[in-house]
Amino acid sequence: MIKGTTKLLGVIGSPIEHSLSPVMHNAAIAELGVDYVYLAMPVKPADLEVALAGFAAINLRGFSVTIPHKQAIMPFLSEISPIAQAVGAVNTVWHTGTSWAGTNTDVEGFVAPLKAYNRDWSQTVAVILGAGGAARAVVAGCAELGIQEIHVIGRNRQKLDAFQQSWVNSAVPVPAIHTWEKVPQLISQANLLVNTTPVGMHPQVDQMPVSAAEMKNLNAGAIAYDLIYTPNPTQFLKVAAEMGATAIDGLEMLVQQGATALQMWLQQPVPVDVMRQSLTQHLGLKVKN
Ligand code: NAP
């Protein structure tokens, strides 16, 4: 029940109306019986600084950050975790008592379903399709797993060069960069193939980031991971599974990045299954065994 004492959490973005975060966070809050509520808060880019001052004034405890604020918020934070610095983006903010601090839980979210395989990743060849914001969390996640050989495929040479350059002074192995002509060759080498492009996302459900013919090069033992969570599975994951690969969809990443954030704000363990179930129900997905 929302009362006079109820503490505020939320997510900022623009647009924000379609965010799934309120569904999963409020489901966990209800299950825990803690006196919090999590709201979607539309904040336009020009209003970011004034919104932060307002949040501090009303004692908002913490918030998630989505497009277009993940990078723009960084200059307003007094502390930024090393992982968020490496990724170059913040998706979770909390109040320290005097100012705002930020981290990035997308990396934890990305690696969580992979860590469940409990294997040595050092000889893995990772091939990442796309070189945008999510690809940065994926590169950092691959490095966290111990993957040494990371290839990133993009369509714009200049953006790729900047992407590669941004890792040079970090603890992360500098990824190799390629344009899309290299896809067939790289897919045949991949043990972990990750789609970080929006290609295949609802409503373009028949599209794939690579062609079905190119996917024929995928090894049966490979893992195909799509960051997209609607549809579930994507066409990319359907074809990968037909090739004998293990398919991982983006829902678990979404759940796990949210669970890591909520745990930080509440300083207590959170019911990850309740968060997952709230999303599968909300999206009308079949529950996996
Ligand atoms: P972004 O920063 O806009 O990056 C998208 C990347 O995909 C860019 O490299 C872009 O290339 C490339 N791309 C876009 N359309 C393409 C096309 N038709 N062909 C080839 N490449 C194309 O977006 P993002 O924030 O990284 O998000 C990407 C996807 O990941 C979205 O579907 C998002 O929903 C998903 N995501 C999921 C989670 C999760 O928790 N599961 C978390 C974050 C993101 P250019 O730079 O050349 O435009």
Residues whose N, C-alpha, C, O or C-beta is under 5 A from the ligand:
A	BS01	NAP	G130 A131 G132 G133 A134 A135 R155 N156 T196 T197 P198 V199 M201 L227 I228 G250 L251 M253 L254
